[in-house]
Amino acid sequence: MNQRSIILFLLLLVRVLAGLSETAAQQPDSLLIDLNRALEIALSENPTVKVADMEITKKQYAKKAAYGALMPQMDLIGQYQRAIKRQTVYFDEGFGLGGGGFDPGDYTDEELRVLEVLQKVMMPGGGTDSGEGIQMGRFNVWSGGLNVSLPLVVPSLWKNIQMSEVDIQLSIEKARASRIDLVNQVKKSFFSLLLAQDSHDVFRKTYQTDSINLEDIRNRYNQGIVAEYDVITADVRLKSLIPNILQSENMMRIAELQLKMLMGIDSDMPMKVIGSLDDYEKSMFDAIIPADTSLMNNSDIRQFDLQAEQAKKAYELQKLQYAPSLVTSFNWTYMSQNNDFKFSTYRWDPYSMLGFTLQIPLFSGGQRYHNVKQAQIQLWQLAEQRKDVERGLRLSIRNNYDLIHKNIEQIVATQSSVEQARKGYEITLKRYETGMGTIVDVNAAALAVLNAELQYRNAIYDYLSAKTDLEKVLGYDIIPVSEK
């Protein structure tokens, strides 16, 4: 080793030691997570889950508002009116009493005197017509009071309450679906990160092994044992691993950022994932593959059933538009009429009323009939859509089961091929060291080991991904993870 090589080696050693010290300094601040911890953080911090929970609360308030429609409605009313032109009123003889005339014997003396005075004021000519009439009221009208209404028999309000209860159940199921989907995404993202890390480790270990072999071949070349071609071939193979290492590092960063996003944590927070895909392979056959293929827990089917129930309530609500309704109302009002704005001299007169309103629908141009038909068609549409969704889900279950079984067989096969490839590489390397093999054989054997290692880990990832998708279709909320 010449002086330049020694200097480069020392610089590289310093950088490695500095990186190790920096990593050790940052380690206490790093977030150590396994799959269970990642799921726990995601279910508590992910914005999608929070929004779904808020939707449940919103629907609960909507239900209380629907119940509030059955309670008395009380309003304080204040009103001011300014007359631009007051109303003119005309009176016939006797003020229209008795159909154009009246019998004085029907009234008391006091009432007759009042009628006589009014006639002189409003009909000064003494005729039977009031002439130009008389303007009634005053320019300023002030009123204030209390209005109370209470629905006694309103069937549509009762049906609205039932619909609000279904809305809450649908919101709860949608929130559950959000959690199931989040669990699926977190698991697959976590497994993707493990796959990227394991692939990086495979490339890094291969690079280290090939570096040692290259140094050994160079020594043998310096001794005149092997040709220069062997050194060039080994060096080219070593350098060909660098793009794979860089690509695996980039995949690690992408997978880590995606996992952090799903967990709802800051992308700058240092995080360290515990475990590897080998750990899951060891306990893979201990994990229980769901055998129940029923869709009773599937969130999509549950949502369709709740939407069908919602549509049924809407259909019944439209039919209830034919039903009569009864509402009672009460009014208590104080009123004052004046021509000025001297509030202290105003006289306030009370006015109150209690009444009942019975409304019986008779004809609305066919609106109610057509609304009922629309609601009925929506029920039929949901029934057909549910059939289509159920067929797709059952096909997805079958595909996932096939993938799981295929991946199990692939794991077993690749595990055996890894052992055989390693053994073949050791034999080829010994043959090369004894002069019975070539560097081409060594490179081919090393490549076989690398491919077998990668295929083995990809098979584990495919198995875990298919199992996670199956759990999502079957409607599993959170599957306890024991693979550690």
Secondary structure by P-SEA (a helix, b strand, c coil): ccaaaaaaaaaaaaaaaaaaaaaaaacccbbbbcaaaaaaaaacccaaaaaaaaaaaaaaaaaaaaaaaacbbbbbbbbbbbbcbbbbbbbcccccccccccccccccaaaaaaaaaaaaaccccccccccccccccccbbbbbbbbbbbbcccaaaaaaaaaaaaaaaaaaaaaaaaaaaaaaaaaaaaaaaaaaaaaaaaaaaaaaaaaaaaaaaaaaaaaccccaaaaaaaaaaaaaaaaaaaaaaaaaaaaaaaaaaaaccccccbbbbcccaaaaaaccccccccccccccccaaaaaaaaaaaaaaaaaaaaaaccbbbbbbbbbbbbbbbbcccccccbbbbbbbbcbbbbbbbccccaaaaaaaaaaaaaaaaaaaaaaaaaaaaaaaaaaaaaaaaaaaaaaaaaaaaaaaaaaaaaaaaaaaaaccccaaaaaaaaaaaaaaaaaaaaaaaaaaaaaaaaaaaacccccccccc
